[in-house]
Amino acid sequence: MKRAEYLEICAKLSQEELNEKAKAIRARAAGMIPPQVQALFSNLDAQTAVEELSYPTAWGKTHLYLVRRSEDQGKTLPVLVNVHGGGWTLDHGERDLYFCRRLAMGTGCLVVDVDYVLAPEYPYPAALEEIEAVLNALPALCRSYGGDPERVILCGQSAGGNLLGGVAVRHKVTAPIRILGQILCYLPADNYNDHFDGQDLDPRGEQTELYGFFYNRSMEERKNPDVSLVMAESAALSTLPPTDILTCGKDNLLAEGRKYYECLTAAGVKTSYRCFTESRHGFLVNLYDEWREGEAYVTELVRSYLK
């Protein structure tokens, strides 16, 4: 089945049917984490402290986790805002929190881990608006919890990278914060064009397209530059903070991640690019392929901004 045919079928589903499909996908995903990986999730419990918040923002109450090294309690720390992946659809989970514990240990940052609202229950632009609200509330959050709003770095994986990139393109964050850079990992950067070049979708391709449909119901909506970042005009991109793009060599999102890097470079944005050629999508949080090398790379990027 071609992409256009599949999206036509999706368009005939009711909201209840979409919600049920999402619930089933989430249930399957929760059962796919290998026991040996789950066993690692508690490794840093003693070395790190996690505070779970329902923090008031202009969007409503946003679910956050604040993660820091245990030894840094009471200190004012640089802030690393993390936005998880999962096709705009999958729940924040222990693997995401473990990734944030590792980032806190490696960088010495206060990691603000955003558990944003999910599609299809909350389609575009809900998650974008919520993340904008978090960034606008960051100065107050920093005053209360020991963060430095003058040293803020953004880090997003997959859909989280798309959301952070979209927030940057929208230019609606007005709070007095200083964003030193954004690190966008294996992000979907083009939700309009066919990733599969007109070929029939395999089951994984169908799931990829279903995630995209959960978030964006119409093709016109997908042309928006805060959804398909590669469609942003150079003028809108030119004022973005320094941006690092990380891709995977065994990922159908590889080409669009590379294309967004080229768009940023053409717009004059200070940009770096790194492809982990032997890795699959999501390797950083799923702990497979070159995840150790990838984590070391991301950690060093954060440290370089803080220098």
C-alpha positions as CSV (number, residue, x, y, z in Angstrom):
1,M,0.0,0.0,0.0
2,K,1.3,3.4,-1.0
3,R,1.6,6.3,1.5
4,A,-1.3,8.3,0.0
5,E,-3.6,5.3,0.2
6,Y,-2.7,4.6,3.8
7,L,-3.3,8.2,4.9
8,E,-6.7,8.2,3.2
9,I,-7.6,5.2,5.3
10,C,-6.4,7.0,8.5
11,A,-8.5,10.0,7.6
12,K,-11.6,7.9,7.9
13,L,-11.0,6.9,11.5
14,S,-12.9,8.5,14.3
15,Q,-11.2,10.2,17.2
16,E,-12.1,7.2,19.4
17,E,-10.6,4.8,16.9
18,L,-7.4,6.9,16.8
19,N,-7.2,6.9,20.6
20,E,-7.6,3.2,20.7
21,K,-4.9,2.6,18.2
22,A,-2.6,4.9,20.2
23,K,-3.3,3.0,23.4
24,A,-2.5,-0.3,21.7
25,I,0.8,1.0,20.3
26,R,1.8,2.4,23.8
27,A,1.0,-1.0,25.4
28,R,3.1,-2.9,22.8
29,A,6.0,-0.4,23.2
30,A,6.0,-0.7,27.0
31,G,6.5,-4.5,26.6
32,M,9.4,-4.2,24.1
33,I,12.1,-3.0,26.4
34,P,14.5,-6.0,27.1
35,P,14.9,-7.1,30.7
36,Q,18.6,-6.5,30.6
37,V,18.0,-2.9,29.6
38,Q,15.3,-2.4,32.2
39,A,17.8,-3.7,34.8
40,L,20.0,-0.7,34.1
41,F,17.4,2.0,34.8
42,S,18.1,2.0,38.5
43,N,21.9,2.2,38.2
44,L,22.1,6.0,38.9
45,D,19.4,6.3,41.6
46,A,22.0,6.9,44.4
47,Q,24.1,9.4,42.4
48,T,21.2,11.5,41.0
49,A,18.1,13.2,42.5
50,V,14.8,13.4,40.6
51,E,12.0,15.8,41.6
52,E,8.6,15.2,39.9
53,L,6.5,18.4,39.4
54,S,3.2,19.4,38.0
55,Y,4.4,22.9,37.2
56,P,2.0,25.8,36.4
57,T,2.6,27.3,32.9
58,A,0.5,29.4,30.6
59,W,-0.6,26.2,28.9
60,G,-1.8,24.7,32.1
61,K,0.0,22.4,34.5
62,T,2.9,20.7,32.8
63,H,4.4,17.4,34.0
64,L,8.1,17.8,34.6
65,Y,11.0,15.9,36.1
66,L,14.0,17.9,37.4
67,V,17.2,15.8,37.5
68,R,20.5,16.6,38.9
69,R,23.5,15.0,40.5
70,S,22.9,14.3,44.2
71,E,26.1,16.2,45.1
72,D,24.7,19.3,43.4
73,Q,21.8,19.8,45.7
74,G,21.6,23.5,46.7
75,K,23.8,24.7,43.8
76,T,22.8,26.9,40.9
77,L,23.3,24.9,37.8
78,P,23.1,25.4,34.0
79,V,19.9,24.1,32.6
80,L,19.5,21.3,30.0
81,V,15.9,21.1,28.7
82,N,15.2,17.6,27.5
83,V,12.2,16.6,25.2
84,H,11.7,12.9,24.6
85,G,10.9,11.1,21.4
86,G,8.2,8.6,20.5
87,G,6.5,9.8,17.4
88,W,4.5,12.5,19.3
89,T,2.6,9.5,20.7
90,L,4.5,7.3,23.1
91,D,4.6,8.0,26.8
92,H,7.6,9.3,28.6
93,G,9.1,6.4,30.4
94,E,11.9,5.1,32.6
95,R,14.3,4.9,29.6
96,D,13.9,8.6,29.1
97,L,14.4,9.4,32.8
98,Y,17.5,7.2,32.8
99,F,18.9,9.1,29.8
100,C,18.3,12.3,31.8
101,R,20.1,10.9,34.8
102,R,23.1,10.1,32.5
103,L,23.0,13.6,31.1
104,A,23.0,15.1,34.5
105,M,25.9,13.0,35.6
106,G,27.9,13.8,32.5
107,T,27.2,17.5,32.2
108,G,26.5,18.8,35.7
109,C,23.3,20.4,34.5
110,L,19.9,20.7,36.0
111,V,18.0,18.6,33.5
112,V,14.4,19.8,33.0
113,D,12.7,16.8,31.4
114,V,9.4,17.7,29.8
115,D,6.6,15.1,29.8
116,Y,4.4,16.9,27.1
117,V,0.9,16.1,26.0
118,L,0.6,13.4,23.4
119,A,-1.2,12.9,20.1
120,P,-3.7,11.8,18.9
121,E,-5.5,13.0,22.1
122,Y,-3.7,16.3,21.7
123,P,-2.7,16.9,18.1
124,Y,-0.7,19.7,16.6
125,P,0.0,22.4,17.9
126,A,-0.7,21.3,21.5
127,A,2.8,19.9,22.4
128,L,4.5,22.9,20.7
129,E,2.5,25.3,22.7
130,E,3.2,23.4,25.9
131,I,6.9,23.4,25.4
132,E,6.9,27.1,24.6
133,A,5.0,27.7,27.8
134,V,7.7,25.7,29.7
135,L,10.5,27.8,28.2
136,N,8.6,31.0,29.0
137,A,8.1,29.8,32.6
138,L,11.8,28.8,32.9
139,P,13.1,31.9,34.7
140,A,10.5,31.4,37.6
141,L,11.3,27.6,37.6
142,C,15.0,28.4,37.8
143,R,14.5,30.8,40.8
144,S,12.7,28.1,42.7
145,Y,14.8,25.1,41.8
146,G,18.4,26.3,41.3
147,G,18.8,26.7,37.6
148,D,20.6,29.5,35.7
149,P,18.3,31.0,32.9
150,E,21.4,32.6,31.4
151,R,22.8,29.1,30.5
152,V,20.1,27.0,28.8
153,I,20.7,24.2,26.3
154,L,18.0,22.3,24.5
155,C,18.1,18.6,23.7
156,G,15.5,16.6,21.8
157,Q,15.3,13.1,20.5
158,S,13.2,12.1,17.5
159,A,9.8,13.8,17.8
160,G,11.3,15.8,20.7
161,G,13.9,17.2,18.3
162,N,11.1,18.1,15.9
163,L,9.2,19.9,18.7
164,L,12.2,21.8,19.9
165,G,13.1,22.7,16.3
166,G,9.5,23.9,15.7
167,V,9.5,26.0,18.9
168,A,12.7,27.7,17.7
169,V,11.2,28.4,14.2
170,R,8.1,29.9,15.7
171,H,10.0,32.6,17.7
172,K,7.3,32.8,20.4
173,V,9.5,32.3,23.4
174,T,9.7,35.7,25.0
175,A,11.1,34.9,28.5
176,P,14.5,36.4,29.4
177,I,16.5,33.2,28.9
178,R,19.7,32.7,27.1
179,I,19.6,29.6,24.9
180,L,23.2,28.6,24.2
181,G,22.4,25.9,21.6
182,Q,20.0,23.1,20.6
183,I,20.9,19.5,20.1
184,L,18.5,17.7,17.8
185,C,18.8,14.0,17.6
186,Y,17.5,11.8,14.7
187,L,14.6,14.2,14.2
188,P,11.7,14.1,11.7
189,A,12.3,17.3,9.8
190,D,9.9,16.8,6.8
191,N,6.5,15.5,7.6
192,Y,5.0,16.5,4.2
193,N,7.0,14.6,1.6
194,D,7.0,10.8,1.2
195,H,9.9,9.3,3.0
196,F,9.4,6.1,1.1
197,D,9.7,7.5,-2.4
198,G,6.4,6.1,-3.6
199,Q,7.2,2.5,-2.6
200,D,4.8,0.3,-0.7
201,L,4.8,0.7,3.0
202,D,6.1,-2.2,5.1
203,P,4.6,-2.6,8.7
204,R,7.2,-0.2,10.1
205,G,6.5,2.3,7.5
206,E,2.8,2.2,8.2
207,Q,3.5,2.7,11.9
208,T,5.7,5.7,11.1
209,E,2.9,7.2,9.0
210,L,0.3,6.5,11.7
211,Y,2.4,8.5,14.2
212,G,2.6,11.3,11.8
213,F,-1.1,11.3,11.2
214,F,-1.8,11.3,15.0
215,Y,0.1,14.6,15.2
216,N,-1.0,16.2,11.9
217,R,-4.3,15.3,10.3
218,S,-4.1,17.3,7.1
219,M,-1.4,17.6,4.4
220,E,-1.8,21.4,4.4
221,E,-1.0,21.5,8.1
222,R,2.2,19.4,7.4
223,K,3.5,22.2,5.2
224,N,3.8,24.5,8.2
225,P,7.5,25.2,8.9
226,D,7.1,24.4,12.6
227,V,6.1,20.8,11.5
228,S,8.3,20.3,8.5
229,L,11.3,22.3,9.5
230,V,13.0,22.0,6.1
231,M,10.2,24.3,4.7
232,A,11.2,27.2,6.9
233,E,12.4,30.3,5.1
234,S,16.1,31.2,5.5
235,A,15.1,34.5,7.2
236,A,13.2,32.6,9.9
237,L,16.2,30.2,10.4
238,S,18.9,32.8,10.4
239,T,18.3,33.9,14.0
240,L,18.2,30.4,15.5
241,P,20.7,29.5,18.2
242,P,23.6,27.3,17.3
243,T,22.3,23.9,16.3
244,D,23.8,20.4,16.3
245,I,22.1,17.7,14.2
246,L,22.7,14.0,15.0
247,T,21.5,11.3,12.7
248,C,21.6,7.5,12.4
249,G,22.8,5.7,9.4
250,K,20.2,2.9,9.6
251,D,17.2,5.3,10.0
252,N,14.6,6.3,7.4
253,L,14.8,9.8,8.9
254,L,18.5,10.1,7.9
255,A,18.0,12.1,4.7
256,E,15.7,14.7,6.2
257,G,17.9,15.3,9.2
258,R,20.8,15.9,6.8
259,K,18.6,18.2,4.7
260,Y,17.7,20.3,7.7
261,Y,21.4,20.7,8.5
262,E,21.9,21.9,5.0
263,C,19.0,24.4,5.4
264,L,20.5,25.8,8.6
265,T,24.0,26.0,7.1
266,A,22.6,27.9,4.1
267,A,20.8,30.3,6.4
268,G,24.1,31.1,8.2
269,V,23.3,29.3,11.5
270,K,26.3,27.9,13.4
271,T,25.6,24.2,12.9
272,S,27.3,20.9,13.3
273,Y,26.4,17.5,11.9
274,R,27.3,13.9,13.0
275,C,25.9,10.7,11.6
276,F,26.3,7.5,13.6
277,T,26.5,5.2,10.6
278,E,26.0,1.9,12.4
279,S,23.0,3.0,14.5
280,R,19.3,2.7,14.3
281,H,16.6,5.2,15.2
282,G,16.4,5.9,19.0
283,F,19.8,4.4,19.9
284,L,20.6,6.9,22.6
285,V,17.7,6.1,24.9
286,N,17.2,2.5,23.8
287,L,20.8,1.6,24.6
288,Y,21.8,-0.2,21.5
289,D,24.3,0.2,18.6
290,E,26.6,3.1,19.2
291,W,24.8,4.5,22.2
292,R,27.9,4.9,24.3
293,E,29.7,6.9,21.6
294,G,26.5,8.9,20.9
295,E,26.1,9.7,24.6
296,A,29.7,10.8,24.9
297,Y,29.2,13.0,21.8
298,V,26.1,14.7,23.2
299,T,27.7,15.2,26.6
300,E,30.7,16.9,25.0
301,L,28.5,19.1,22.9
302,V,26.8,20.3,26.2
303,R,30.1,20.8,27.9
304,S,31.4,22.8,24.9
305,Y,28.5,25.2,25.2
306,L,29.1,25.7,28.9
307,K,32.7,26.6,28.3
